[in-house]
């Protein structure tokens, strides 16, 4: 059931949205209170280029100044971030900072752009955290319909599993998320996307199951198989398996399917995925078998209440609703 949405307009959309963004910025500031943004930009330049010379050229500063900035950053944090060598390599702490710094700087830049835009102009970035799914096509169509009217808007996609999506939403680092067959959708404002993604089992052509036309629950009994981490905790999949759930024999698990397919192909293992997410080459000799009874996944576009205070995000929600309405009318 969709969460009830208040019809009352916010007292001031910009003020509320600014407050929500500032709350996230305050949290970020607590983490990097001793660090200037230039430190992070210089560090990311070094992390990308892996040499001081190339990083200095890319950042348009001198090599001594860049080396000094890196030294200040390491002293401020009390951690070695770079192992000096050819090429330079990141320490474990350096890799962690690289990941966090990219998100922080993206957030600062997007926030600055939104606040500085003209009152009658939509600018900024719509950030969507999502698992891989063909249903994203509807969101892409909605975005580019908006972009025809507001050419300065941009999108940013964060791929990940359910945990990644909800973490990005709850921390304010994503405006929207797509949840696949997840009961957590009820915790957010949401829209049901019309396309349901069916599960299929990819099997090597030499596997005994390849002779079947479809896969039934009993076929998973004692079957070494690569599964999505989400399917392992999915009540719908567990219900579909019934008593054979206890005989499930996972050979590995994944968050996103492509790398999982590489592992499955190397071991000639069956792989359970949503349909259309991978396209094996003919030389791989894999075939997709549908599940029976059919098991498909309901997808939800989800967001938090902070979205309603952003003019750009509100416009995106309305455009998605229009696309959904047009799709229903054309059926």
Rosetta blueprint (number, residue, H / E / L):
1 X L
2 X L
3 X L
4 X L
5 X L
6 X L
7 X L
8 X L
9 X L
10 X L
11 X L
12 X L
13 X H
14 X H
15 X H
16 X H
17 X H
18 X H
19 X H
20 X H
21 X H
22 X H
23 X H
24 X H
25 X H
26 X H
27 X H
28 X H
29 X H
30 X H
31 X H
32 X L
33 X L
34 X L
35 X L
36 X L
37 X H
38 X H
39 X H
40 X H
41 X H
42 X H
43 X H
44 X H
45 X H
46 X H
47 X H
48 X H
49 X H
50 X L
51 X L
52 X H
53 X H
54 X H
55 X H
56 X H
57 X H
58 X H
59 X H
60 X L
61 X L
62 X L
63 X H
64 X H
65 X H
66 X H
67 X H
68 X H
69 X H
70 X H
71 X H
72 X H
73 X H
74 X H
75 X H
76 X H
77 X H
78 X L
79 X L
80 X L
81 X L
82 X E
83 X E
84 X L
85 X L
86 X L
87 X L
88 X L
89 X E
90 X E
91 X L
92 X H
93 X H
94 X H
95 X H
96 X H
97 X H
98 X H
99 X H
100 X H
101 X H
102 X H
103 X H
104 X H
105 X H
106 X H
107 X H
108 X H
109 X H
110 X H
111 X H
112 X H
113 X H
114 X H
115 X H
116 X H
117 X L
118 X L
119 X L
120 X L
121 X L
122 X L
123 X L
124 X E
125 X E
126 X E
127 X E
128 X E
129 X E
130 X E
131 X L
132 X L
133 X L
134 X L
135 X L
136 X H
137 X H
138 X H
139 X H
140 X H
141 X H
142 X H
143 X H
144 X H
145 X H
146 X H
147 X H
148 X H
149 X H
150 X L
151 X L
152 X L
153 X E
154 X E
155 X E
156 X E
157 X E
158 X E
159 X E
160 X L
161 X L
162 X H
163 X H
164 X H
165 X H
166 X H
167 X H
168 X H
169 X H
170 X H
171 X H
172 X L
173 X L
174 X L
175 X L
176 X E
177 X E
178 X E
179 X E
180 X E
181 X L
182 X L
183 X H
184 X H
185 X H
186 X H
187 X H
188 X L
189 X E
190 X E
191 X E
192 X E
193 X L
194 X L
195 X L
196 X L
197 X E
198 X E
199 X E
200 X E
201 X E
202 X E
203 X E
204 X E
205 X L
206 X L
207 X L
208 X H
209 X H
210 X H
211 X H
212 X L
213 X L
214 X E
215 X E
216 X L
217 X H
218 X H
219 X H
220 X H
221 X L
222 X L
223 X L
224 X E
225 X E
226 X E
227 X E
228 X E
229 X H
230 X H
231 X H
232 X H
233 X L
234 X L
235 X H
236 X H
237 X H
238 X H
239 X H
240 X H
241 X H
242 X H
243 X H
244 X H
245 X H
246 X H
247 X H
248 X L
249 X E
250 X E
251 X E
252 X E
253 X E
254 X E
255 X L
256 X L
257 X H
258 X H
259 X H
260 X H
261 X H
262 X H
263 X H
264 X H
265 X H
266 X H
267 X H
268 X L
269 X L
270 X E
271 X E
272 X E
273 X E
274 X E
275 X L
276 X L
277 X L
278 X L
279 X L
280 X L
281 X L
282 X H
283 X H
284 X H
285 X L
286 X E
287 X E
288 X E
289 X E
290 X E
291 X E
292 X L
293 X L
294 X L
295 X L
296 X E
297 X E
298 X L
299 X E
300 X E
301 X E
302 X E
303 X E
304 X L
305 X H
306 X H
307 X H
308 X H
309 X H
310 X L
311 X H
312 X H
313 X H
314 X H
315 X H
316 X H
317 X H
318 X H
319 X H
320 X H
321 X H
322 X H
323 X H
324 X H
325 X H
326 X H
327 X H
328 X H
329 X H
330 X H
331 X L
